[in-house]
């Protein structure tokens, strides 16, 4: 499903995440109000998430993933392959990566952070990309 706006984004929500199903409509409404053109997809199986990202690589400018740490882990390979920017909507239980990166737990604030092109700077010592995984070494919250 595509929803019109100026910034083309793939929105992948894990509906099985703690807040995934409940907050889906709030996330969509907020992102539309921020003028995002959304392609909304969901994966029944986590291992399909990277394939979905690869499928849309030439149709979107960024990927917005809503879910928890497991959902983000499932998206890493597709993000590395496509080099698309990532927006994170923390909708899981622990949301350790989002917390570590300073992404607000509030869904509306997280959407706003994506809209303002917030950037997180890491040094090469903090970020290592491997063929099947990404490892981030940043002190936790």
C-alpha positions in Angstrom: 0.0 0.0 0.0 1.4 3.4 -1.0 0.4 6.7 0.7 1.4 10.0 -1.0 3.8 12.7 0.2 7.2 14.1 -0.7 9.7 11.8 1.1 9.6 8.2 -0.2 10.0 5.7 2.6 9.4 2.0 3.1 7.6 1.5 6.4 8.2 -2.0 7.8 6.3 -2.6 11.0 6.6 -5.8 13.0 3.0 -6.3 14.0 4.1 -9.0 16.5 6.2 -6.5 18.4 4.9 -5.4 21.8 3.5 -2.1 20.4 3.5 -3.1 16.7 -0.2 -3.7 16.0 -1.5 -1.2 18.5 0.7 1.8 17.3 0.6 1.1 13.6 -2.1 3.6 12.8 -0.5 6.3 15.0 2.8 5.8 13.2 1.2 6.0 9.8 -0.8 9.1 10.7 2.2 10.9 12.1 4.5 10.1 9.2 1.9 11.2 6.7 1.5 14.5 8.6 5.3 14.9 8.2 4.8 14.6 4.4 6.2 11.1 3.9 5.2 9.0 0.9 4.9 5.6 2.6 5.1 2.2 1.1 3.8 0.0 4.0 4.8 -3.6 4.2 4.9 -6.2 6.9 6.7 -9.6 7.0 5.1 -12.7 8.4 8.5 -14.1 9.0 11.5 -12.0 10.3 13.9 -13.5 7.7 11.8 -11.9 4.9 12.4 -8.4 6.1 15.8 -8.0 4.4 14.3 -9.3 1.1 11.5 -6.7 1.3 14.1 -4.0 1.8 16.0 -5.2 -1.2 12.8 -5.3 -3.3 12.1 -1.6 -2.7 15.8 -0.4 -2.9 15.1 1.7 -6.1 11.7 3.0 -5.1 12.4 4.6 -1.7 14.9 7.0 -0.1 14.9 5.5 3.4 13.6 2.5 5.4 11.6 3.1 8.6 11.5 0.0 10.8 9.0 -0.3 13.6 9.7 -3.0 16.1 12.2 -4.1 18.6 15.8 -5.3 18.6 15.0 -8.6 16.9 13.2 -6.7 14.1 16.1 -4.4 13.6 18.5 -7.4 13.6 16.4 -9.0 10.8 16.6 -5.8 8.7 20.4 -5.3 9.0 21.4 -7.5 6.0 19.0 -5.7 3.7 20.1 -2.3 4.9 23.8 -3.1 4.5 23.1 -4.4 0.9 21.0 -1.4 -0.2 22.9 1.3 1.8 19.5 3.0 2.5 19.2 5.2 5.5 17.3 3.8 8.5 14.7 5.4 10.7 13.8 3.5 13.9 10.4 3.4 15.6 10.9 1.7 18.9 7.9 -0.6 19.3 9.5 -3.6 20.9 9.9 -4.6 24.5 13.5 -3.5 25.4 14.4 -1.4 22.4 18.1 -1.5 23.5 19.5 -0.2 20.2 17.1 2.7 20.0 17.8 3.6 23.6 21.5 3.4 23.1 21.3 5.6 20.0 19.2 8.2 21.9 16.0 7.6 19.9 13.0 8.7 21.8 10.7 6.0 23.2 7.7 8.1 22.3 6.4 7.1 18.9 5.5 10.7 17.9 8.9 12.0 19.0 10.7 9.1 17.1 8.7 10.0 13.9 9.8 13.7 14.4 13.4 12.6 14.8 13.2 10.8 11.5 11.7 13.8 9.8 14.5 16.1 11.0 17.1 13.9 9.5 18.7 13.3 12.8 22.1 11.8 12.4 24.0 9.5 14.7 27.8 9.7 14.4 29.9 6.7 15.3 33.6 6.1 14.8 34.8 3.0 12.9 35.8 1.4 16.2 32.1 1.5 17.3 30.6 0.1 14.1 31.6 -3.0 12.3 29.7 -4.6 9.4 30.0 -8.2 8.7 28.5 -10.2 5.7 25.6 -11.4 7.9 25.5 -9.0 10.8 26.2 -5.6 12.1 27.9 -5.1 15.5 27.5 -1.9 17.4 29.7 -1.2 20.5 28.2 1.7 22.3 27.6 1.9 26.0 24.0 1.0 26.8 21.5 3.3 28.6 
